[in-house]
Amino acid sequence: MRFIHDGPNVPDSLVQAHEDGKVVFFCGAGISYPAGLPGFKDLTTRVFAALGEDPRPAETRAIDQERFDVAIDLLERRVNNRLLVRKNLQTILTPNNLADPGSTATHQALLQLAKSHNENVRLITTNFDRIFHHVNPSLPSYVAPLVPIPKKSRWNGVVYLHGLLPEREDPSAFHNLVLSSGDFGLAYLTERWASRFVSELLRNYIVCFVGYSLSDPVLRYMLDALAADRLRGEDSNQVFSFGSYEEGEKEKVQEEWEAKGVVPILYSSRERHSLLHKTLNE
């Protein structure tokens, strides 16, 4: 089903599952592009610039290989000041102009789509920014690592799975952000609170990713958790993701998503992903 001309073809099964209250949207950096916020690559380069640091060879290789979490980890260890690195995120992730309705329209649309029949909101983001909170300050928030059990009876609000930037300087909130490869290792491999959340979520809901790219390290960790569950023979629902493609690469991108066990909902990336944002607002 297409909601706009030339927009992504949303599977009927996903539309029906949403009407039945079975879908949870899992939101990445792409949803905040209209507010002028960066993806993981630009975030990484801006962190280096904010510190006045040029990437060393190992850090450059990590960036070139799109392992931005590794580049951040190397930087934090090199400057030996994890807090200094993270404090810069508050400036980098401050939206340009939240007074412009277009900068928050996608967040508003997702909050509306995330409402259940009883008006509870079930939404997840791996973004650190506070735009959802700006759109609806009264909405309950669950901030990592204190995340809820993702079951229908126990959940109403936005889950910030990788943490949330504090309104005022708070070292503990900065340290809790899942940003570097070390943070991801704790959340998904050692302490496993994030991977347990994702596994339970996939058992109870049909997940639709929005605002992620295939190369996104954030998505990689989550899909690795999904693959591990499937390898153990554990039940999980179908997973969907909106995904963009460049001209002439649609079939290649489709195959890459499907190889990850995800049903892709593809759209052209032209005009800064406007086809995605317009579709969500329909």
N, C-alpha and C positions, 0 to 999 in steps of 0.2 A: 504494500500500500504506500503510495507516494502522497505526501501532504503538501508539497510545493512542486512547481515545474522544475525538472532536472534534479530534484532532490533525491536522497537515498530511499531505496525501496525497503520499507520496514516490513519484516515478515508478519503475515496475518497471525501466526501462532504467538508472536510477541505482543501484538496488539490485544489479542484475546486474553493472554496471561495478565497483561496490565489491567484490563477491565475486571478480571477476576481477583485482583489484589495480590498477585503472586510475584510481581516484579520489583526489584530493588535497583536503583541507579547508583553506579559507582563512578565517582567523578574525578577527573584528572585535571592537569594544568590547562588543557585546551579550553575549558569552559571560562577561564578568566582572561583569555586573550582580548576580548572586547574591552576589558578594563585596563588594558595596557600592561598586563603582567606577563612575565616570561615563562617559557617552558624550562625543562631541566637543563638543557644545554646553555641557554642564555643566562639562566640563574647562576650556573657554575662560572661562566666567564665574568659575570658581574661581581661575584664574590671575590675572585682573584683581583679584579680591577679595584674594588673598594679597599682592599688591603694593600694596594700598590705592589702586588706580587705578580711577576711573570711566571707562567707555568714552567717548571723544570721538565727535563726530557720524559721522565716517567709519567708525570702529570699530563703532559701533552699527548703522550701515547694513549692514556686512558680517555682523554677527551676525544681524540680522533676515533677511538674504538667505541664511542658513545657509552662509556662506562663512567658516567659523571659522578656517581656515588663513590667510585674508587678515587677519582681525582680530588674530590672533597676530603676524603679520608687522608690521602697523602698530604694535602695542604694543611689539614688540622694537626697532623703529626709533625710536619716540618716547622710550623710557626709555634708549636707547642702551646696553643691557646685556643682551645675549642670554643670557649665562650666568645672570644673576640670575633671569630669567624661567623658565629650565629647571630650576634647582635646586628650585623650588617643586613640581615634578612629583613628586618623591620622597614628599612628604607627601600630596599630592592623590591619588596612585595607590598608597597603602598600604592594603591590604584591611582591612576592619573586624575580621573574626574568622576566620582561616584554620583555627582549631581546629574550627569548625562544618563537618561533612562536606558540608552543602548548598552551602557557598560555593565548593567546588572540584569538585563532582560533575560539572559540565559539562566542565571541563578533563580530568578523568580519563576521561570517556566519549570525548572527542575523541581523546585519546592512544591509547585502545584501538582506536577506529575507524580511526586513522591507521596501524596496524600492517600491514605487508605480510606475505605468506606466509612470508618468511624472517625475520620479527620486526623488520625495519627500520621505523623511524618516519619518515613523510614528512608534515610538517605546517608550515603557514605562518601567521604572525600579524602583523598590523600594530599590535598592542598593545605598549605599552612596559612593562607590568607584568611581574612575575617569578613569576606564579602557576604557569605550566607548570613552571618551574624548581623551585618549591616542591613540586609534586606528584611530580616525578621529577628529583632533583638530578643524577643520573648521566647523564641524556640529553644527547647532544651538542647544542650550540647554534651557529647561524650568525648573526652579528650584522652588520647593514648598516653600511657598504657592502660588507663582505666576505661576499657570499652565494655559494652553490654554483651550479654549472650544474645545473638541475633535470632530471637524467636518472637513471633508476632505478639505474644502476650506481655513481653518485657521491654518493648522498645518504642519510644516516641521521641524523635529528634534527629539531629545530624551527628554522625560519628566521624570524628577527625582521627582517622586511623593512624596517621603518621604525626600527629600533634598539631597544635594551634599556636600561632604567634600571640603572645600576651598583649593586652592593651597597654600595660606599663612594663618597664623592664623587670624581668623575672628570670633569674639564672636557671631555676629548676625547669621552667617551661622551655627555655632554649635547649637545655641538655636533653629533654625528652623528645625533641624533634627527631624523626627518623629521616636522616639526611645523608649520612656517610655510609660506606659499605659496612663499617663496623656496626652502625645502628641497625642496618638491615639484617646483619647476621644475628644480632641479639633478638630482634623482633620476629624473624622468620625461621631461624635455625637453632639458636641456643635456648632462649627463653620461650620462644614459639607462641607468644600470646597473639601476635598478628596472624600467623598461619592457622592457629586454631580458630580464630574469628572467621577467617576466610573460608575454612573448611566447613564450619557450622553454617555459615551463610549460604554456601552452595548447596548444602543439603536441604535447607528450608525455603529457599527462594530461587527464582530465576533471575540471574544477574545480568545487567546490561551496562557495560563500560562506556563511558562518554568522556572524551577529552584526552585520550591516550593515543600514543603511536606505538607501532610494533617494536620500535627500538627503545622504548621507554624502560629504564631499569626498574622503575616502580612496578610496571605491568609484568615484567619478567619474574620478579619475586612472587607475585600473586599467582601467575600461571604455573610457576614451578610447584607451588603449594597444591594447586589443582591437579597437576600431573602426578604428584606423589600420592594423593588420595585415590586417583583412578588406578594407579599401579597396585595399590593395596586392595583394590576391588571394592572400595567404598562407593556408595551411591552418591551421585550429584546430579543436579539439574543441568539442562542445556545452558550454555553461556553465550551471550551475544555481545557484540561491540560495534559501535560506530567507528569507522575507520576511513581515513582520507587516502587518496591516491593522486599521483601526478599524471599528466597526460601520457597515455600509452602504457601505463603500468597497472591497470585495473586487475587483469588476470593474475599477474605476479603477486600483487598484494593480497588478492583473494586466497590464493594458494598458501601464502605465508600465514595468514590468520587461521585458515582451516587446519594447517599443520600443528597449530598450538591448541587445537581442540575447541576453537571459538567460531561461532557463526558470525561472519562479518556483515555489517550493514554499511556499504561503501558509498562515498560521495566524493566529488571532485574537490580538491583542496584550494581551488581558486578563490580569490577575494577573501583571504584570511579565514577560510572555513565558514564562509557566510551561509552555505547551504545547510550545514549542521545547525547553526544557531537559528536560522529561519524555521527549520523543521521542528525543532524543540518548542518554538514559540507558537506553532500551530496546534 
